Amino acid sequence: ATLLFFGGEIIYGFSFTLFIGIIVGTYSSIFIAATLLVQLKFSVENFKIKEIEKLKKIKEKKELRAIYEQGTI
């Protein structure tokens, strides 16, 4: 907003566009994304469960890789 008001004539078009983009982007992030998450039935608990499963798979792969590199298979 400072650039818009104190920037001068030369960069007014750029700073105005930038200012409008910031306003629209903020509105989108706050209102549209939150509503979309509710409609998609996003659950933090389910997200945590999926992340734990991913970490378990990664750990298993690392363990199998270590066993393979030791030559015990």
Buried (B, 14 or more C-beta within 10 A) or exposed (E): EEBBEEBEEEEEEEBEEBBEEEEEEEEEEEEEEEEEEEEEEEEEEEEEEEEEEEEEEEEEEEEEEEEEEEEEE
